Amino acid sequence: MKVDSRPGARATHLRTSAKSFLSIFLSIAFVFPTGIVLPTPAAAKDKKPKQDAALKGLPITELSADEAILHALNRLAYGPRPGDVERVRQVGLAKWIEQQLNPNAIDDRAVEARLEQLPTLRMSTSKLLAEYPQPKQQEKQAAARGARPDRRPEQRPGDVAAATIATDMSDKVAQAAQEQTASAENAGSMKDDANAATMKQEPAAEMNAATRGAGKRDLLGGGDPNVVPRAIADDSKRPQRVVEELAMSKVARAIYSERQLQQVMDDFWFNHFNVFAGKGEDRWFLTSYEREVIQPHTMGKFKDLLTATAKSPAMLFYLDNFLSADPRAAGRMAAERAARQWRRGGFGRPWPPRAPQQQQAKKNVRGLNENYGRELMELHTLGVDGGYTQKDVTEVARCFTGWTIDKPREYADFKFDERLHDPDPKVVLGKNIHAGGMKDGEQVIELLARHPSTAKFISTKLARRFVSDTPPQSLVERMAQTFQSSDGDIRAVLKTMIYSPEFWSREAYRAKIKTPFELVVSTARALGADVDTPMPLVQWTGRIGEPLYQCQPPTGYADKSDAWVNTGALLNRLNYSLALAGNKVRGSRSDVGSLLGPEADGDAKAALNRAVQVFLGGQTAPTTVETLQKQLDSPQVLQAKLDDPVRRVDLGVVAGLVLGAPEFQRR
C-alpha cells in the first residue's frame, strides 16, 4: 500500500489551527463524569408497545428494537459495522446472541486470512525463542553454530501443536482464498505495510492507574502512531516483534472477527489473568498463553481455565511461582548428592564434610514464594473479601511448590519437580490438603473453583464488564447461583446475564465508558475502515491510555469508567476519531462519503444530522448537538475560506467530531 506523502498526511495530532482549538474545546465540553441524558421514547410514557418481532425470546421492555440491537452490539461485540443493525434485525436478536455464545460454529476464515501475515502467531515458544532472540543471545547462538555441526533440535509437544495449527490455518486460508478472493486480496497488503517495533516513550494521555510504571521496556503506545517502528519496518528478528504481532492480531480480530463475543471474552479473561509482556521471558511466552490458555477456554469451565493459567509458563514466570520451592528442598537435595558421592566412593570413606555456613548462604537457595498463592485467591478466584487469611496464602504457596518451567530459555514447558515440593500436609480455608505431589495444587484449584466466594467474585466482574459499573446485586446473585449449579460453566453464566431484564434496562443503556481499546476498535468498525496495517491502531490505543499487554500489576486494567475519564485522554480520543475519519492514519482507509450519502456533501447541517443518525443511532444530548452545530461554519468543516462562494463539506471532520462525542464514548 502506498503511503500518502502529501503535506500533513502523516500528522498524528491536529496542528495548532482551528481544528486543534476545536478539539480542545470539545474535549472540555465533553468531560463526562456525569450521565448523559438520552431522549426517552414517547411510547414508554404511556402503555407498553407490542414487542418487535426481532426481539422475540428476550426480556426487553424498556428499549426499542434498534436500541436493543445497538446495545447488544456494543456490549457483546465491539460495536456495529455499517449495516450490522439491519442484519441482526433480519436474523433476530436472540438467534444472533445464540450464535455468539457458540463461536466455533461461526465461519471466521476472513480474519484468519488477515492474520496469516503475522507469522509469530503460529509459532511455538521454542521457535520464538530461537528465531527472535535477544541481540546478545543471537550472537552466542551464531558462535555456537559455527563451533559445532548443526543438529536437529528436539521437537517438543508444543512444536507439534504449533505446526498443526499452522498447517490447518494454511489449509483454511487457501480454501478461503478461492471462495473469497476479494477479502484475501485486501488482507494481502498487510505484510507490505506492517511497520512496528519499540517506540520512544512520550507523555501521551494520563493513563489508567494500573498502567503506571508499565511498558518501560517495550512500549506499544505513546509516540506518533504513524511513525514506522523498527522491528517490522526492517523485517527484523527483534524480540519486540513477537508482542507487536500479538497486539496487531488482537486489534485485527476485534475489528474483523465474526466471533465478536469470543473476542470480548478473550480480552476479559486476559485482563483477569493478566501477564505483563515487559517482564523477562514473558514476551516469548505470551503468544502461546493467549493461543492455548485463554482463547480455548473463554466460554468453557472456569476450573479448566484456572488450571491452564496455573500451569502456563507465562503465569509461572510472571508471578515467580517457577522459583517457589520448599525451603528444605535444597538441604534434602544436598544430602542426597552427598549420599550418592559417598556410595560411589565406597563405605570406607568418611562422610563428606559440610560446606561452611557463609559459603552456603552465597548459593542463593530457592525458597517459598507467595506471589502466586496470594494473587490466585485475591485476583483470580475468591476476591479480596473472599474470607482467606495470610496463613491460607502461605499454605496455598506450599501446595504449588514444584510447579515450575522446564528450560525457560529453550522451550519453556510446564514441569512438576517433585524434589522442590513441600511434602507435608497443608490446611487451606479449613480443608486438609494432602493428596501428595502435584495433586496438592490441583486439589486447591478444585477447592477455589467451587467456592461460593469465587462464584460471586467472577459473576460481579462479568456483570461490571457487561452491565454497569455498579451492577444490580440481584443479577449478580442469580449469576453466582448459575456458576455454582453449572460447576463454573462460563457460557451458562453469560446466558443468565444476557437473558436478564437488568441487562436490557434503560439504566444499563450506554452506562459504560469505552476503554481506549474498545474506542479504537469500535471507531474503525463504525467507519467500516479497511485496516491493512493494525500497528498504528495499536499505538493509538496506547496513546489514549491502554497500551496492549503492557499492564504491569497483576490487577489488569481497571474496569470502571472513572479510570478512563480525564482531559488528556478525551483530547486524544477526539484526535484519533478525526484522524481515522479523515484518512490520516497510516494503513487505514474509510469512505465516509458513502456512509453519509451524497446529500451531505454540500450541506454541513445535513452532514451532521446524517452522521448523528449513522454513528449514534440518532440519539444525542441537546448539549452535544448545540456544541457540534456551532462548528458547522468553520472553514475546516466547509473546506473553504470565509469569502469563498463554493463550499464543500469535509465529511471526515464532521464524522470525526460525531465519533468524538460523549455518546460514542459510551457503550
C-alpha positions, 0 to 999 in steps of 0.5 A: 500500500502506498503511503500518502506523502502529501503535506500533513498526511502523516500528522498524528495530532491536529496542528495548532489551527482551528481544528486543534482549538476545536478539539480542545474545546470539545474535549472540555465540553465533553468531560463526562463524569456525569450521565448523559441524558438520552431522549426517552421514547414517547411510547414508554410514557404511556402503555407498553408497545407490542414487542418487535418481532426481532426481539422475540425470546428476550426480556426487553421492555424498556428499549426499542428494537434498534436500541436493543440491537445497538446495545447488544452490539456494543456490549457483546461485540465491539460495536456495529459495522455499517449495516450490522443493525439491519442484519441482526434485525433480519436474523433476530436478536436472540438467534444472533446472541445464540450464535455468539455464545457458540463461536466455533460454529461461526465461519471466521476464515476472513480474519484468519486470512488477515492474520496469516501475515503475522507469522509469530502467531503460529509459532511455538515458544521454542521457535520464538525463542530461537528465531527472535532472540535477544541481540546478545543471545543471537550472537552466542547462538551464531558462535555456537553454530559455527563451533559445532555441526548443526543438529536437529533440535528436539521437537517438543509437544508444543512444536507439534501443536504449533505446526498443526495449527499452522498447517490447518490455518494454511489449509483454511486460508487457501480454501478461503482464498478461492471462495473469497478472493476479494477479502484475501486480496485486501488482507494481502497488503498487510505484510507490505505495510506492517511497520512496528517495533519499540517506540520512544516513550512520550507523555501521551494521555494520563493513563489508567492507574494500573498502567503506571510504571508499565511498558518501560521496556517495550512500549506499544503506545505513546509516540506518533502512531504513524511513525514506522517502528523498527522491528517490522519496518526492517523485517527484523528478528527483534524480540519486540516483534513477537508482542507487536504481532500479538497486539496487531492480531488482537486489534485485527480480530476485534475489528474483523472477527465474526466471533465478536463475543469470543473476542470480548471474552478473550480480552476479559479473561486476559485482563483477569489473568493478566501477564505483563509482556515487559517482564523477562521471558514473558514476551516469548511466552505470551503468544502461546498463553493467549493461543492455548490458555485463554482463547480455548477456554473463554466460554468453557469451565472456569476450573479448566481455565484456572488450571491452564493459567496455573500451569502456563509458563507465562503465569509461572514466570510472571508471578515467580511461582517457577522459583517457589520451592520448599525451603528444605528442598535444597538441604534434602537435595544436598544430602542426597548428592552427598549420599550418592558421592559417598556410595560411589566412593565406597563405605570406607570413606568418611562422610563428606564434610559440610560446606561452611555456613557463609559459603552456603548462604552465597548459593542463593537457595530457592525458597517459598514464594507467595506471589502466586498463592496470594494473587490466585485467591485475591485476583483470580478466584475468591476476591479480596473479601473472599474470607482467606487469611495470610496463613491460607496464602502461605499454605496455598504457596506450599501446595504449588511448590514444584510447579515450575518451567522446564528450560525457560530459555529453550522451550519453556514447558510446564514441569512438576519437580517433585524434589522442590515440593513441600511434602507435608500436609497443608490446611487451606480455608479449613480443608486438609490438603494432602493428596501428595505431589502435584495433586496438592495444587490441583486439589486447591484449584478444585477447592477455589473453583467451587467456592461460593466466594469465587462464584460471586467474585467472577459473576460481579466482574462479568456483570461490571464488564457487561452491565454497569459499573455498579451492577444490580446485586440481584443479577449478580446473585442469580449469576453466582447461583448459575456458576455454582449449579453449572460447576463454573460453566462460563457460557451458562453464566453469560446466558443468565446475564444476557437473558436478564431484564437488568441487562436490557434496562434503560439504566444499563443503556450506554452506562459504560465508558469505552476503554481506549481499546474498545474506542479504537476498535469500535471507531474503525468498525463504525467507519467500516475502515479497511485496516491493512496495517493494525500497528498504528491502531495499536499505538493509538490505543496506547496513546489514549491510555491502554497500551496492549499487554503492557499492564504491569500489576497483576490487577489488569486494567481497571474496569470502571469508567472513572479510570478512563475519564480525564482531559488528556485522554478525551483530547486524544480520543477526539484526535484519533476519531478525526484522524481515522475519519479523515484518512490520516492514519497510516494503513487505514482507509474509510469512505465516509462519503458513502456512509453519509450519502451524497446529500451531505456533501454540500450541506454541513447541517445535513452532514451532521444530522446524517452522521448523528443518525449513522454513528449514534443511532440518532440519539444525542444530548441537546448539549452535544448537538448545540456544541457540534452545530456551532462548528458547522461554519468553520472553514475546516468543516466547509473546506473553504475560506470565509469569502469563498462562494463554493463550499464543500463539506469535509465529511471526515471532520464532521464524522470525526467530531460525531465519533468524538462525542460523549455518546460514542464514548459510551457503550 
